[in-house]
Amino acid sequence: METPDNAAQPGPDAADAEAVETPTGVAAQDWAKASADPQYRAAVVDLLGALAYGELAAFERLAEDAKLAPTLADKAELAKMASAEFHHFEQLRDRLAAVGAEPTEAMEPFVAALDGFHRQTAPSDWLEGLVKAYVGDSIASDFYREVAARLDVDTRRLVLGVLDDTGHASFAVEKVRAAIDADPRVGGRLALWARRLMGEALSQSQRVVADRDALSTMLVGGVADGFDLAEVGRMFSRITEAHTKRMAALGLAA
């Protein structure tokens, strides 16, 4: 998964805000101490399982998108990004195994939802694929960064590491803006596409959380230092605001 680089960054995210505060509670603990709570451990296994399958799916999608690339240089760039996504998957898979979870079992509950999202948002061309990777993946990354701020030190470090930008953000912005400059009519079509992606991505995130008791309990404060219900609303507002700024970076209307 990737988030925008500095050139396309929509602004400070929640994780950055957390970083300037002194961590308390679970966020100040290491995995060995925090995982003594079985419900917290179950929530983290769910989170890592969802992330791992998301990275594996991103690898597959980027490899497919490379086939649509108009130039050999573009094809090579996407192949490099796909390789980075697979490396992120390997890190998560290895971490799941290290904490005593079977990686495939941890990923399995999230396969249907993520595959469904990708089926419903299959791009019809190269530009739609770029916008999907930039907008859709960034929404997911924003969500995971919000959650990561509440995790133990070891898990937080891993999650933030695998959310590092693979280079797709600046690549997508450059290519999409160039296409709009060449043909302004492209902008309207891509703006509609991005709005659809936003709705589907938020719905999918909410469904994933609602279907997993440990994750939903952690998010609303029952485990670790979770959000209260009002904060959950503010979290999705921040994600929506970041999306609007990314659309502007692409030269599209939100």
Residue, then its C-alpha position, 0 to 999 in steps of 0.5 A: m500500500e502507498t500513501p502520498d509522498n511529500a509532493a502530493q501529501p494532503g497534509p498532516d495525518a492522524a499518525d503524525a499528530e500522534a507522533v508529537e504526543t507522548p504515547t500512553g497506555v498500550a501505545a507505550q507498551d511493547w508487544a510482549k506486554a500488550s499481547a498478554d490481553p487475549q482480546y488485544r492479541a486477537a484484534v492485532v492478528d485481525l489487523l495484520g491479516a487484513l493488511a497482509y491480504g491487502e498487500l498481496a492484492a495490491f501486488e497482484r493488481l499492480a502486476e495486472d496494471a503493468k500490462l496496460a502501461p502505454t510505455l515500457a518505462d511505465k511498465a517497468e515502474l509498475a513492476k518495481m512497485a509491485s515488487a515493493e508491495f510483495h515485500h510488504f506482504e512478506q513482512l506481515r506474513d512473517r510477523l503473523a507467524a512470529v506471534g503464533a498465528e497461521p498467516t493464511e488463516a489470519m488473511e482468510p476472513f478478509v478475502a471476500a470483502l477485499d476481492g469484492f471491492h476490487r471486482q466492483t472497482a475494476p478499472s477500464d483503462w490505464l488512467e483509471g488504474l492509476v487513480k484507483a491505486y492512488v485514491g483507493d489505497s491511500i484511503a485504506s492507508d489513512f484508516y490503518r494509520e489512524v488505528a496504528a496510533r493506538l497500537d503497541v510500539d512493535t506493531r505500530r512500527l511494522v504497520l507504519g513501515v508497510l504503509d510506506d509509499t512505494g512511489h505510486a503516489s507521485f507517479a500517479v499524480e504526474k501521469v494523471r495531470a499530464a493526461i488532463d493537460a492533454d485532454p481536459r475532458v479526461g478530468g470529468r470522467l476520472a473525477l466521477w471514478a474517484r468519487r465512486l472509489m471513495g464511497e466503495a472504499l469507505s463502505q468496505s472499511q466499515r464492513v471489515v471492521a463490523d464483521r470482526d468483533a475484536l477489531s470493532t471492540m478495539l476501535v471503539g475503546g473496548v481494547a487498548d486505547g481505542f476511539d470512542l464513537a464520536e472519535v470514529g466519526r471524526m476519523f472518517s471525516r479526516i479520511t474524507e478531508a485527506h481524499t479531497k486534498r488528494m483529488a486536488a493534487l490530481g487536478l480533479a474536483a472532489 
